[in-house]
Amino acid sequence: LKPRWPRADPKSGAVSRRGRADSGPRGDGTMPGCNCQKAIQIWSEKNENANAEEAEVVKLMCLSPPIEKMDGSLNQLVNVKHLSLSTNCIDKMIPLPALKNLEILSLGRNMIKKISGLEEVGATLRELWISYNSISTLDGLSPCTKLTTLFMSNNKIKDWTELAKLQANPDLVNVLLFGNPMYEGITKKEARPKVLEHLPNIRTLDGELLTGADDDEEEEAGE
């Protein structure tokens, strides 16, 4: 039988480990995932043998087999500004001390349970895309003093008070939160005041621009 790799669910985007072969090279009966060094090599080959150390945008996404762990080989991407590791099977974030230019980090559609390891990139990171994971708290973002955008939809945030932790990110203006358990039973519009209670300075919430003019139009439409 040919080995079957984990696939993303077409509706939820969650990556499942079901469907792996019953036997494989590893002792636990599963096939090995792709490591980051191999992923970088594949990326280079697909981009006319581009030099990873010079690249500003590196996308190691949707690999088959998927990346299972971030590792130190990512530190060779010393010039990268936008790094995407989305749609893999990564379960843990790690520090990336050599990525002194990183501005956008994309880790959506993985198996991450906790935001961590951002201390080394916090001085430059402006956008964190981490929707469709299993994150239950908003700890770990305080080092990101320049963070403007947080895409955090479809995780496991249950408590609205978690949003108060984002007050440590004074430049944060774009937030995506829908799809978390705290939104259950309410609409995006009903969630807006709950978010603004903790984050009064944000400009966009769940893909919608927040302006006084918009509020006036909604009131007129309801009359």
N, C-alpha and C positions, 0 to 999 in steps of 0.2 A: 504494500500500500504506500502511496505517496504521503509524506507528512503534510499535515494541514496546519497552517499558522493561525494565530489569533486574529480575529477580524473585528472591525468596529461595527457595532450594531447600527443599522441604517437609520433607526429612529432616534435613539438616545445618544449615539456616538460613543458609547462606552465600549471599551475594548475588552473582549472576553477571552479567557484562556481555554474555553471549551474548543473542541475540535482538533486538539493536538493529537499526533499519532500516539498509539498505545506503546510504541517502543521507539527508541532513538539512541543517539550516541551518548547521552548523559545517563548516569546511573539511576536517576529518578524516573526514567521512562519518558522524559519530555525532550523535545528538540531544543538546542541552545538558541538563545536570542542573539541579536547582532550587538557587538560592542561598539563604542563610540569611534574608535580608531578605524574600524572597518567601515562604519557609516560615513566618516569623513572621506575615506578612500573612494567609496561609491559616489559620493557627491562630486569629488574632484573629477572622476572619470566621466560623469554625466555633464560636466561643465568644462569640457575641452581641457582637461588636466589642469584646472585652475589651482593656484597655490593657496592652500588653506590659510597660511599665515598672513597673506595679503588681503584676503577677501573681507569685505564689509558686510555682506549678507550671506549667511550659510543656513540652508534649510535641510535638516535631517529628519524629514517627516514621512509618515506612512510607509515605513520600511517593512519588508517581509523577508526574513523574520524581523520582528520589531526590536528596537533598543529596549533592554530591560533595566539598565542602570546607567546613570550619568557617571563618568569617570574622568580621571585627570588628563586624558588625551584631549579633552575639550580646551585645555589651557594653551594649546598650540594656536588657537584662533585669536591671536593677540590683537588683530586689527578689526575684529568683527564688531559691528554696531547692532545688527539684527540677527539673533540666533533663534531658529525654530527647531524644537524637538517634539512637536505636537504629533498626536496620533501614534503613540508607541505604547510600551508597557512599563514606563518608568514609575517607580513607587517612592522615590526619595530624591529631594534636591540636595546638591552638594555645593560647597564654596568653589568659586572659579576666580582665584586671585589674579590670574594673568589677563583677564578680560577687562582691561582698564578703559575700554571705549564702548562697552556694551550699553545700548540705549533701549533696545526692545528684546525681551525674552519671552518666547512663546512655548508654553508647556501644556496647552490644552489637550484634552482627550487622552489622559494618561491614568495612572492609578495613585497619584500623589495624595497623601493624607495630611500633610503639614507643610506650611510655607517655612523654609529654612535656607540657610546658606547664602543669604543675600548681602551679608556684611561687606564682602570684598567688592561688590559691584554697586552698592547703594549710592555712591557718589555720582554715578553717571546714569543709572537706570531710570528711564522715563516712563516705560510702558511694560506692564506685566500682563500677559494673556494666559490665564490659567483656568479657564472654564472647563466644565466636564471632567472633574476630578472628584476626590472624596474628602475635601478639606472642610473641617468643622469649626475652625477658629480663624481669626484674622491676626493672629500673632505672627511675628517674623518680618513685618513690613517696615518697622520703625527705622532701620538703617537707610531706607530709600527716600532720602530727603528731597529728591527732585522728581519723585513719581507724580505723573500727571494723569495716567490712565491705568485703571485696574479692571480687567475683564474677568469676572469671578462668578459667572452664571453657572447654574446646574452643578453646585457643590452641595455641602451638607451643613450650611450655616443655619442654625435654628433660632438664635437669640438676636433680637434687634440691637441689644446693647453691645454686641461685638463691633458694631460700626464705630463706636466711640474710639476704638483703637486706631482708626484711620485718621484721627485728628493729629497724629504724629507726622502726617504727610501733608504739609501745608499747601503744596502746589497741586494736590489732587483735584481734578475738575471733571473727569470722565469716568463714570462708574457703571458697570454692568453687573447686576445682582439677581435678576429674576431666575426662577428655576431652583432657588434654594428653599428649604423647608419653611423658612420664616415667611415666605410669600403664599403659603398654602391658604386657600380660602379667601384671598383678597386679589383685587386687580392691581395692575401696575399703577394706576392713578391713585388708588387707595394706599398703596405702599409709599407713594411720594412723600407725604408729610412725615412718615416714620423715619425715612432716610434723612430728610432735611433737618430733622430734629438734632441729629448727630453730625451731619455734614452740610451745613448751611451754605457753603461756598461752591458746591459742585454746579457745573453748567449743563451736563448731560447725564441723564439717568436712564438706564435700560434702553438706550438708543434714541431717546427723546430729548430735545433741547428744552431746558427749563428757563422760561422768561416770563416776566410779568404780563407781556402782551399775550402770550399763549393762554395764561389764566383768564384774562379778560375775555378772550374769544370763546373759551369754554363756557364761561358764565352766560355770555350772550346767546350761545347756541342752546343753552338749557332753558332760556326764557320762553 
